[in-house]
Amino acid sequence: MPGPEPFWKTKRLAEMSAEEWESLCDGCGRCCLHKLRHEGSGALSFTNVACHLLDLGTARCSDYRHRRRRVPDCETLTAQSLRDIDWLPPTCAYRRLHEGKDLAWWHPLVSGRAETVHEAGISVRGRAVSEREAGPLEHHITAWPGRTPRARQPAKEKTP
């Protein structure tokens, strides 16, 4: 007999507890990459340059609790703000749920392991550079943060 449905399938984003909301973050770090908004057209370009608070090894914020004080333009996501944000990556759980999609297989809430987001090639681990070392953002424009990679589930281990 199957158990109860997980909270992200039974609740709207606005109905989630703070703990449930925070658990939706898969730890990919893509939202912590700088984006450029082009004057005139309003077009968005992604870069591989990470906020100085992003730990490039773990793809997690090194001071999440105080990030808004240390980085005033760091966005705090809410169910309401998702309506106006166009820069979240297509892999983002908040975006996926807002668009009526389910969480992907590699999301830690689905897989049960935080490492699957890295194993699937979703995270910025090994792909980002710190803003402290990057130089001009215009030199770091790249498309991958705005795309969903063709992530495949790792092969199941065969039992003898």
C-alpha positions as CSV (number, residue, x, y, z in Angstrom):
1,M,0.0,0.0,0.0
2,P,1.6,3.3,-1.1
3,G,2.2,6.0,1.6
4,P,0.8,9.5,1.5
5,E,1.7,11.8,-1.3
6,P,4.7,14.1,-0.7
7,F,3.9,17.7,0.4
8,W,5.0,19.2,-2.9
9,K,2.3,17.2,-4.7
10,T,-0.5,18.1,-2.2
11,K,0.2,21.7,-1.3
12,R,0.5,24.9,-3.4
13,L,3.7,26.8,-2.9
14,A,1.9,29.4,-0.8
15,E,0.6,26.7,1.6
16,M,4.0,25.3,2.5
17,S,5.6,25.7,5.8
18,A,8.9,27.5,6.0
19,E,10.7,24.1,6.4
20,E,9.0,22.6,3.4
21,W,9.7,25.7,1.3
22,E,13.4,25.6,2.2
23,S,13.6,21.9,1.5
24,L,12.6,22.6,-2.1
25,C,16.0,24.2,-2.8
26,D,18.0,21.4,-4.5
27,G,21.4,23.1,-3.8
28,C,22.4,23.5,-7.4
29,G,23.6,27.1,-7.0
30,R,22.4,28.2,-10.5
31,C,20.3,31.1,-9.0
32,C,23.5,32.4,-7.4
33,L,25.1,33.0,-10.8
34,H,25.1,36.6,-12.1
35,K,22.8,37.4,-14.9
36,L,22.9,40.4,-17.3
37,R,19.8,42.3,-18.4
38,H,20.4,44.0,-21.7
39,E,19.3,47.6,-22.0
40,G,16.6,48.3,-24.6
41,S,15.7,44.7,-25.3
42,G,15.4,43.5,-21.7
43,A,16.9,40.2,-22.9
44,L,18.6,38.1,-20.2
45,S,22.1,36.5,-20.5
46,F,23.4,34.0,-18.0
47,T,27.0,33.9,-16.8
48,N,29.1,31.3,-15.0
49,V,30.1,33.9,-12.4
50,A,28.9,33.1,-8.9
51,C,28.1,35.4,-6.0
52,H,31.1,35.6,-3.6
53,L,29.1,33.8,-0.9
54,L,28.5,30.7,-3.0
55,D,30.8,27.8,-2.0
56,L,31.8,26.5,-5.4
57,G,32.6,23.0,-3.9
58,T,29.2,22.5,-2.3
59,A,27.1,24.8,-4.5
60,R,25.5,26.2,-1.3
61,C,25.5,29.7,0.2
62,S,28.3,30.0,2.7
63,D,26.3,32.5,4.8
64,Y,22.6,31.8,3.9
65,R,21.2,33.2,7.1
66,H,22.9,36.6,6.6
67,R,23.0,36.7,2.8
68,R,20.6,39.6,2.5
69,R,22.7,41.8,4.8
70,R,25.9,40.9,3.0
71,V,24.5,40.9,-0.6
72,P,21.6,43.4,-0.6
73,D,20.4,42.5,-4.1
74,C,20.1,38.8,-3.2
75,E,16.6,37.8,-4.0
76,T,14.4,36.2,-1.4
77,L,12.1,33.8,-3.2
78,T,8.4,33.7,-2.2
79,A,5.4,32.1,-3.8
80,Q,4.3,35.6,-4.8
81,S,7.7,36.7,-6.2
82,L,7.9,33.7,-8.5
83,R,5.2,35.3,-10.7
84,D,7.6,38.2,-11.6
85,I,10.9,36.3,-11.8
86,D,12.1,35.2,-15.2
87,W,15.7,34.2,-14.4
88,L,15.3,31.0,-12.4
89,P,16.7,28.1,-14.3
90,P,14.3,25.6,-15.8
91,T,15.7,23.0,-13.3
92,C,14.7,25.0,-10.3
93,A,12.2,23.2,-8.0
94,Y,10.4,26.5,-7.2
95,R,10.0,27.3,-10.9
96,R,9.0,23.7,-11.8
97,L,6.3,23.6,-9.2
98,H,5.1,27.1,-10.0
99,E,4.7,25.9,-13.7
100,G,2.8,22.8,-12.6
101,K,5.6,20.3,-13.1
102,D,6.9,17.7,-10.7
103,L,10.3,17.5,-9.1
104,A,13.0,15.8,-11.2
105,W,14.4,12.4,-10.3
106,W,17.7,14.0,-9.1
107,H,16.1,16.4,-6.6
108,P,17.2,15.4,-3.1
109,L,13.5,15.1,-1.9
110,V,12.9,12.5,-4.7
111,S,16.3,10.7,-4.7
112,G,16.9,10.8,-1.0
113,R,20.5,12.0,-1.6
114,A,21.9,15.5,-1.9
115,E,24.6,14.3,-4.2
116,T,22.3,13.4,-7.1
117,V,21.9,17.1,-8.1
118,H,25.7,17.1,-8.7
119,E,25.9,13.6,-10.2
120,A,23.2,14.6,-12.7
121,G,25.1,17.7,-13.9
122,I,22.5,20.1,-12.6
123,S,24.7,22.0,-10.2
124,V,27.3,24.7,-10.7
125,R,30.0,22.5,-9.1
126,G,33.0,22.5,-11.4
127,R,31.4,25.0,-13.8
128,A,31.3,28.3,-12.0
129,V,33.9,30.9,-11.1
130,S,33.7,33.3,-8.1
131,E,33.0,37.0,-8.8
132,R,36.2,37.8,-6.9
133,E,38.2,36.2,-9.7
134,A,36.1,36.6,-12.7
135,G,36.7,40.0,-14.1
136,P,34.0,41.6,-16.4
137,L,30.8,39.6,-16.5
138,E,30.5,40.2,-20.2
139,H,33.5,37.8,-20.6
140,H,31.6,35.0,-18.9
141,I,28.3,34.8,-20.8
142,T,27.2,31.2,-21.2
143,A,23.9,29.4,-22.0
144,W,24.0,26.3,-19.7
145,P,22.5,27.9,-16.6
146,G,19.3,28.7,-18.5
147,R,19.0,25.2,-19.9
148,T,17.9,21.8,-18.7
149,P,20.8,19.4,-19.3
150,R,20.1,15.9,-20.6
151,A,20.7,14.4,-17.2
152,R,20.4,10.7,-17.1
153,Q,19.8,8.6,-14.0
154,P,23.0,6.7,-13.0
155,A,22.9,3.1,-13.9
156,K,21.5,0.9,-11.2
157,E,24.1,-1.3,-9.5
158,K,23.5,-5.0,-10.4
159,T,23.3,-7.4,-7.5
160,P,24.9,-10.8,-7.9
